[in-house]
Amino acid sequence: MNTPAPRLAEPLSKVLGARTATGLGKLGLDTVEDLLRHYPRRYGSPGEMTPIGALALGEHVTVMAQVRSVTVRTMRSRGGAMLEAVVTDGRDSLQLTFFAKRAGVLRMHESKLAAGRTGLFTGTVGEYRGRRQLTHPDYLIVGVDAADEDEAVLEASRPIPIYPAVASVPTWRIGRSVRMVLDPLTEADVPDPLPAAIREQRGLPSLLEALRAVHVPDVDADWRRGQDRLRFEEALVLQTALARRRAAREALAAVPRQGVSDGLVQALDARLPFPLTAAQVEVGEQIAKDLAATTPMLRLLQGDVGAGKTVVALRAMAQVVDSGGQAALLAPTEVLAAQHLRTLEQLMGPLAFGGMLGGDPHGTRLTLLTGSQSTGARRQALADAASGAAGIVVGTHALLSETVQFADLGLVVVDEQHRFGVEQRDALRSRSEHPPHTLVMTATPIPRTVAMTVFGDLETSLLTDKPAGRAEVATHVVPADNQAWLDRTWARVREEVNAGRRVYVVCPRIDADDEVDPETLEAAADEPDEPAAQRPPLASVTQTAAMLAERAELASVRIGLMHGRLSAEDKDAAMAAFASGEAPVLVSTTVIEVGVDVPAATMMVVLDAERFGISQLHQLRGRVGRGTLASVCLLVSRAEPGTVSRERLDALAATTDGFVLAEKDLELRREGDVLGAAQSGGRNSLRLLRVVRDAALIEQAREHARELVARDPDLAAYPALASAIDSWLGGEREEFLERG
């Protein structure tokens, strides 16, 4: 492995001292390179003030404002002295308050906070007698906090970098630390990942020049030019990693699975109760060609809810069985795994019982493997997989256990891939001597999937058609504080029941004591819009079911419960009672999010809908409208208009197109950590690059990367680029790029 340049790898404790390094460590900055790669999130100008009127109570802020007045007075009631300064953006004002035991201690602040001066002030917004204030704020006065007069004049005229910061380490302390490590560096200290020829061809500055431009710009054009170079560098490093992984994968030998002309695929097509859509035929041909190749397939099958992905996947699995191999279908929950097994058996009929009494001679055997099976059932399933008697094995994460062996695993189908950890998804692929082909399915591309699609890592197939006769689903946002609307919601539930239909009611947690249902709740795409202490408790399955049972509108209606803590038998019983109409209202967590198919379900009510992401809500909505009956989805929410949470819900109400929603999700959430296991939130590994905005730049970087790898697969001539891949991605993170 290449080692980082010594100067860039130096610990900050050695360069800046232990005290400063400890503060920066709270931001995850431990080395010189960490600090230099901590780019400003925006730039201020002495003439550009922060809108003070937009500040929220309790918010930690950095404000650029002008001092209007400053006074120091003695406090008679409590002793000591107080300094009050008023700063303004030209329209609204903010009070700065400092306390001390005696007035003399405050003279330093008084002399610096002279009226007319501009500064950056950081602290937590509070309120006193109706006026917003910062108490004991940290601050920097433009043109005053400098080493000498020349520097003060320069600092007062140049853009002011404003860094992502924490309360204990304000932005200007980060800036000063950056200058201390950046100023002494030479070009030899900062190896450049961009090959000189590419840099020259694109007219880009060196890495050191770019770092100086973004951290110490003289004019706005400097930091823009520096960012452009650093953005392209991110794209090239990622694309080169992808190109290396793709080249390595293409060098692997997979077992080709060509199928046969008169086998299971042909028999399956003959008994399907509906014709394949044009998109299913086209995608099926793409997959069949991939399976027949000696290079392992890695294909993403994107299809909106109800587009017929299961049939496409089944035909692919049948082709592998026809070729003498086995297929594994990995589902995220036991409910979905059992549903998949039933669906496959319905589609295949006697073909699902090959070698058994009443089975079709062209058929194969299906088996189910889940964590809660009885010992006997599990032992039989393991034997069927290991012996090859089962051509298709359907299961949950239990399939990933080391005790599960296959006779000849030729294809892994991963359903709803974002519900699995990367390591889980990859476990099956390392199970055979030759890597199996892999087909990843998703109904709604989540942000990482969209990001990786733009990065071009996965081969992608789209199912754009929907089977004829599917009902439209009307979606509406219901304000949780509008009692009349809520009453009408529950009355509408009774109307659906009276018409012989089924209704889902979805809650974010199981019991009142739970934070969330740990098995099923995807974290919302942003932080809640109000402090936790001010939010009413989230709806739970148990409380909601009890509440509905007491409502007059639902008298005599049996209400079922479904959640992740139920046993497999109880889950099956709950779904059976719901499907039959014995319990026509099902109160559930998101365990019913994917795959559950009850055509008579025509209404869904999602409580605390703002706590779910777009992808998850779209998946939930896909549980209704699966027949020909008009359907409705009501999103009950406390989200206020103008918040990100409400914007998500309004997007859901505006369209049922999953691909449009995926783009909106990406816009609202950005890409998440595309280089690590997180789907969103946390530290984004992409510092400057944005996959939608920079798609053209990524495409250009891809071309450069492929040429580099084709010419020099080991990057022997480009040690700085190889080192950047190692340090940014590491072995595990680079492998993550190709896993889908």
N, C-alpha and C positions, 0 to 999 in steps of 0.2 A: 504494500500500500504506500502511496506517496505521502510524505509528511508535510504539514503546512510550513510556510516560511517562518523561520524562527521569530522574527520581529512581530509578525501578525499573531503568532501563537502564544506570545508572552502573556502571563496572567496579569490582570489589571492591578492586583495587589502589589506586584513588583514595580509596576510603572507609576501608579497613582497613589499607592499607600493603602493600607488595610481599611481605613475608615471610609474613604471614598469608594473603594472596591466593594465593600459590604453593601453600601447603598445601591450601587449599580447592579449588584448581584440580585437585588429584588426584581429587577427587570429582566433577569436571565442573561445578563451581560457579564462574562467572566474573563474573556481575553480581549486583546487589542482588536482583533478582527470582529469579534462580537460587537464591540462599541462602534467601530467604523461602519458596520453594516446596520446599525440602528439609525435609519434615515429619518430626517425630519418629516413629520406628517403634514405640515403646511408651513408657509412662510408669512411672517407679518411685515408690515411696513409702518414706519412712524406716523404716516398720515392715514393709516387705515385702522380705525378703532373697532373693538369688539362690541356688537350690539348688547348692551347691558340689560335691556328690557327682556331679552330672551333667556336670561339665566334662571335656572330652577333651584328652588330651595333644596339644600342637601347635596347639591352637585359640586364636585371638585373641579375647579375651573382655572384656566390661565387667561387673564383678561388684559388686552391692550387698551389703555385709557389715558386721559390727560388729567393731571392734578389740577383741581379747581381751587381748593383751599386746604389749609392745615392749621390746627389749633392744638395747644397743649394746655391742660388745666389740672388743678388739684381737685381730688375727689374728697369732699368733706365727710360723706356718709361712711365710706369704707377705708379711707386713708389712701395714700399713694397718689399717682398721677396717671392721666389718660391722654393719649394723643388721638385726635380724630382728624382724618383726612377725607376729603370728598373727591372722587375721581369721576370723570364723565366721558361718554362717547360722543358728546355734542348734543345729546337729546335726553338720555336718562343718566342717573347718577348712582354711585355705589359708595358706601361708607367703609373706610378702613379704620380699624380700631386697634390700638396698642396700649397695654397696661404696664406700669412699672411702679416700684416702691417709691421712687422720687423722680421729679421732673427732669433732672439732669441726664438720667439714663436715656430719655427720649429725644435729646437734642440731636443725636446723629440722624435719627429718622426725620426729624423736623427739617434739618438742613438739606437732606436729599430730596424730600418730598415737597420741593418748592412749587408754588403755583405756576402753571404753564408747562411744566415738564411732562414728558410722555414716558410711560413705563409699562412693564409686564408685571401683573400682580397675580399671585396664585394662592388659592386657599379654598375652603369649603363655604359655600354661600349659606349664610344664616339670616336671621331677621330680628330686629330689635325696634319695638314701637312702630311697626309698620314699614320700616326702612330696611332694604337689603344691605348686608354688610359682610366683610371678611374680617375675621378676628386674627390678629397677629399674622397677616399674610407674609409670605416670602415675596421679594420683588427685585426687579432690575430696572434701573432708570437709564433710558437710552441716552448715550452721550456722556454719562457720568461714571458708570461702572466700567472704566477702562484704565489701562496702564498709564497712558499719557494723553496729552491734548490731541496729537495727530490721530491716535487710535480712536479717541472719543469722536472726533469728527467723522472718521471713516465708519465707525459702528453706527452712528446716527443716520447715515445715508444708505446703508446697504440693507438688503432683505434680512429679516431676523428669523433664523430657523426655530421652529417650535416643535419639540420632540414629544413622542409618546412618553409620559412621565408618571411618577407616583408622588404621593404627598411628601414623602421624605426626600425625594430627589427631583426638584423642579427642573423645568426645561433648560434654564440657563446654566445650571450646574452640569447638566449633561453636555451642553455645548462647550463649556470650558474644559471639561474632561476630554471631549473629542479633540479640541485644539491642542491639548497637551500631548496626546499620542500621535496626532496627525502631522503637526508642524515639523517634527524632526525627520519624518520618513523620506526616503529617497526612492527612485524608481526601482533600484535593486532590492529594496525591502518589500516591494509589493508585486510579486509575480502576477502577470496578467493572464486570466483564463482565455481571453479572446486571442486567437492566432493573429499575428501581425498582419498577414495578408487580408484577412477578413476585416480587421479594424481599418486598414488603409482603404479597402474597397468601399466601405460604408462611411468613411470620414468620421470615425469615432475617436474620442480621446482615450488615453491610457486609463487603466483602473485608478491609479493615483490621482491623475488629473480629474477624473470623474468624482472621486471621493472629495477632493478639495472643492469642486464646483457645487456639490450638494450640501456640504457642511459649512463652507465659507464663501458663499456667492457674493460677488460685487454688485451684480445686477440680476434681475429675474431670469434673463436668458441663460445665465451660467447654470443655475440649478436645473432648469429645464433640459439643457444639453446633457448635464451629468445624469439626470434621471433617464433620459432616452438611452444612453449608453448602458447603464446598469440594468435597465429593463430588457434590452437585447441580450445582455450577458445571462440573465436568468433564463431567458428563452433558449439560448444556445446550450447552456449546461443541461437543462432538462431534455431538450431534443436529442442531444448527443447521448445522454443516458438511455433514452428510449431507443435510439438507433442501435446502440450496442446490445441492448436486451433483445431487440427484434432480430438482429443478426445472429445472436447466440441461439435464440429459439428456432430460427429457421435452419440452424445447423443440427438441431436435434432430430432424431428419427422416430416418428410416430408410426404406428401400425395403420396402414391404409384400410379403410372400411368401405369398400365399393358397394356392398349390398349385392342382391341377386334380382333377376328379372321377375321371378315368380314366387317371391317369399312373403314375409310378414308385411312389408310396406304395401305391396300390391293388394294383399288380402284386406288390409286395414282400409285403404282407399275405397275398396269395393263396398265396404259396409258402413262408411260414414253416412250419417243421415242428412248431410247437407253438402253442397259443392264447396270446394275450397275457393276462397277469394283470389283475385288476381295477385294480390300482394303475398298471400300465403304460398301460392305456386312459385312466384319469383324467389322469395326468401328460401323456400324449400330447396330450390335448385342451387342457390348459393351455398347452403349448408351441405347438401349432398356432395358438391364438388370439393368443399373443404375436407369433409370426412374421407374422401377417396384419396387425399393427398398424403404424402409422407411427412409433411410438416404439421406439427400439432395445431389444430384449429384453436383460435381464441377469438370468439365472436360474441358481440353484444347484440341481443335481440330486443329491440325496443318496440313496444306496441302498447297503445293506450288500453285502458280498462275495457275488456270485452272484445279485443281485436283478434283473438284466436291464437295466442302464443302457445297454449298447451298442445293444440293439435300439431303445430309446427314442430315443437319439441318431441312429441310422441313419434312423429314420422322419422325424425333424426335418430331417436333411440331404436326404432324398429330397423333402420338401415344398419346400425351397429350390430343388432342381434342377428340380422340376416348374414352378417359377415363373421359370425361365430364369437362375437364379443358380448360384453355386458354394459349396461348403462346405469348410472346412479342419478337419481333426482333428489336434490338437496332442498328442503323446504325449511323456513325459519321457525315454524311452530308446529306442534302436534296436530292442532286443528287443521292447519293447511296441509300437512302431510297426509292425514286421513282423507281430507277432501280430494287431494290429488289422486290418491289410490282409487277412490270411488269413481272419479271422473274418468280415469284411464280405463277402469273396468267397464264403465258404461260405453265408452267409445270403442273398446276392443271386443266386448262381448266374449264369445267362446275363445277368441284369440288370446285372452288374458289367462287361460287355464291350460296352456300347452302341456302335454304329457300327463294330464289329469283326466279323470272320468268326465266325459262330456266336452272336453276341450278340443279346439280345432288343431289338426296336425300341423298347420302353418304357424301356430301360436307359440307363445313363450309363457313363462310363469312370472307373476308379479309378487313381490313380497314387501312388507312394511317393517321398518325398524325404527323404534322410538325408545326414549329413555324409560317410559313408564310401563312398557310391556311386561307381561308375566314372564317368569323364568322360562317356562316351556315355549312360549311363543317366540321369545328372543332367541333361544337356542335353535329353534327351527329356522328362523330368519337368517341367523349367522351361517347355518349349514347350507341353506339354499344359495347364499351369496358366495361362500367359499367353494362350493362344488360346481358352481356355474348353472345349477338347476334353475335359478331365477335369472332371467335375462334382464329384467328391470327391477332395481331395488329403490324403493321410495323411503326417505327417512328424514329425520331432523339432524341436529348436531350429533346424535348418537352414531350416525354413519361415520363420523370422524374418529371414533375411538380406535385405538391401536388393535383392539380385539377383532375388528371387522376386517375380513380379508375377502378379496375377489379372485375368481379364477382367471379372468381376463377383462379388466376394466378398460373399456374403449372410449367411453364418453361420460363426462360429468356435466349435468345440467344444474345450474344454480338458479333457483327462483327467488326473486326479490333480493338481489345480491346485497343491497345496502343493509339488510338485516343481519348480516354475518360479519364478524370480524375478519380482517384480511387473513390472519393466520388460519382461522377456521376454513375459509373458502379454499385456501391453498393446500390443506392437508391431504385431501383426496388425490390431488394431482401428483403428489410425490409417492403414491402408493404402489405404482406398477413399475416394472423394469423399463417400459417405454411410456413416456408421458401421454396420458389420455387426451383426447380432444376435449375442449371446454366450450360450453354454450351458456352464456349468462343472460338471464331474462329479467326485464324490469318493465312494469306498466307505466311508471312515470319516472323519467330520468331525474335523479336527484342531482344536486349541484356537482358532486364529485364526478358523477357519470358524464354529465354534460361537459365538465372541464376536460376529462380524459378523452372524450370524443373529439373535442377541439384539438387536443394535443395529438390526436391521431394514433394513439397506442393500440386501440382495439379496432378490429374489423367490425363494422356496424351494419346491421340490417334493420329496416323499418317496416312495421306493419301499419300501413296508413288506412286500410279499409276497416269498416266495422261490419259484422254479419248483419244481413238484412233483418229488419223487424225489431231491432233494439229500441227501447223507449228512451226518450230524452228525460233528463233529470233537471228540474228547476231548483235553483239554490237561492236561499234568502238568508240574510243576516238578521237575527232577532236580538234586540237589545235586552240584556238580562235584567235591567231595572224597569222594563216596561211590563207591568203585571198583566195588563189587558192582552198584550201579545202572547205572553206566556200561557195565560188561561186558554187563549185560542189555539195555541200549539197543542195542549193536552186534549182539547176537544177534538182537534183534527186527528189526533192519534186514535180516538174512539171511532171516528167516522171510518178510518181505514180498516180498523178491526171489524166493524159492522159489515163492511163490504167484503169480508173474507180475506183480507190482506194482512201482511206482516209489517211490523215496525221495529227498527233498531233504536235504542237510546244509548248513546256512547258517553262514558265518563272517563276522566283522566286518571282515576285511582280506584282501588278496590274497596278499602275501608276508610272510615273517617280519620283513622290514626296514621294512614300511610301518606308519605309525601306524594308519591306517584306509584303506579303499577310498574315495578322494576322490569318486568318481562316485556312490556309492550309500549310504554310511552316514549316516543321520540321527543327529545328536548325541543322546545319551541325555538324558532329561528333567531330570536333576539331575547334580550332580557325583558322581564315584565315591565309594563309601562308605569306601574305604581309600586311603591315600596311594599315589601311583603307584609309588614304589619298592618297596612291599610286594606289588604285584599281579603274579601270574604273567603272562607275555606273552599277548596276545590270540591266539585261534585264527586261523590263516590258511588260505586255500584250498589252497595248495601243500603246506603241512606236513600238513594234515588228510587230504588225498587220499593222501599218501605213508604216513601212519600207518594209514589204513584198508586200504590195499593190503597191508600187512604183517600184518594181523590174521587169525588162523586162521579166524574165522567168515566172513570175506569172501573166502576163497581162490577164485580163478577168476572172481570177479565183476569186470566191467569198471567202472571208476569214471571218470565224466566230470567236467570242470572248466568252470565258467562264471564270468566276471567282466568288469568294464567295460573292461579293456585288450585283450580279444580283438577281432580284426577282425570285421566284420559276417558274413563267410563262416564264420569259426570259431564264432561264436555260433550261427548257424543250424545248423551241423553238430552242435554239442554238443546243442542242443535236439532235433534230429531223432534222434540216437542215443539220447537219453533217452526220447523219446516212443515210439520203436519197441521199446525194451527191449534194444537192443544194449549200451547202458551204463545199466543200471537204477538206479544210484546217481549223483546229480549233486551234487558239492560246489561251492557257489556263494556269491558275495556276495549282497547284497540286490538285485542287478540283476534277479532273478526276482520281485521284490516284487509287482508289479502286472501283471495282464493275461495272464500266461502260463497256458495252459490245457491241462493234461495229465490227462484223466479217470482214468487208471490210477495217478496219484500218490496214495498213501494214507498216507504217513508223512513227517513233517518233523522233523528234529533241529536246533535252533538253539543253537549254541555261544556262550558269553559273552552269554547272552540279556539280561543286565542292562544291556548297553551300547546297547540299542535302546529306542525309545519305544513306547508302547502302540499308537499308530496304525500304526507300522511292523510291529510283531509281528502285529497283527491282519491286516494286508495279507499278510504272509508266510504266515500260517496259512491264508489264503484260497486258496493254491495247492494245498492238498490238500482232499479231500472234494468235488471238483467232479463226481464221478460218483455212482454209487449205492452204492459200497463204503464200509463203516465206516472211519474214518480217525483218526489220532492225531498230535498235535504235542507234542514233548518239548522243554521249555525248560531247557537245561543252564546252571546259574548258580552263581556264588559269593556271590550276595547273601545277607546274613544276615537272618533274620526280624526284623521291626521297622524295617527300613530302607525308604526310599522306593522304591528299586529293587525290593526284594522285594514291596512292596505292588503295584507295577505288574504284576509277574509273577503274583501271586496273583489280581489282577483278571482277567487274561487267562484263567487256569485256571477262573475261576468262571463266565464267560459267553462266548457267541459273539455277543452282540448288540452290533453296532458302535456304536449310539447310546448304549447304557449305558456302553461303554468310552470314548466321546468325552467324556461328562460326567465320568467318573473321571479322564481325562487332564487335563481342564480344572481339576479340583479339585487335582490333584497339581502341575500346572505353572503354574497361573494362565493368563492370556491371552496371555503373550508380548507383544511390542510390536505392538499392533493398529494402530498409526499409522505403522509403518515396515516395512522389508523383512524384519526378523528375525521368525522364527516363535516363538521362545521365548528366554529368557535375556536377558542384557544389561540395560540400564536400561528398566524398564517405563514406557511413556509414560503409562499410567494410574497415577497416584500413589496414589489412595485408592479409586477406583471399581473394583468387581469385578462382572463382567457376570452371573454366576449369582446371587450374593447380592443384587445391586442391580437385578435385572431390573425390578421394579415401579417403582423410581425412574427408570430409563432410559425406561420407557414414559411416565411422566408428563412427563419432559423432552422426549420426542419430540413430545408434543401441544403443549407450549409452543413448541417450535422451529418446527413446521409453521405455527402461527398467526403467529409473528413473520415468517417468510419469505413467507407468503402476503400479509401486510400490507405488508412492506417488503423485497423481494427483495435489494436491495443493502445492507440494514442501515444505511442512511444515518442513521437516528435512533438507532442503537445503536453508536456508534463504538468503545466499549470492548469490546463483544462481537466486532465485526469484527476489532479489533486482536488479541484473544485467539486467534481462529481463525488469523490470520496468524502470530502468534508461536509458538503451540503446534504448528500443523500445517504452515504454509508451503504454497506452491503444490503442491509434489510430494507432501507428506504428505496434503494434503486430497484430491488426486486419488486417492491410494492407497485412500482409504476406499471408493471406488465400484468398485474393480477386481476384487474377489472373489479 
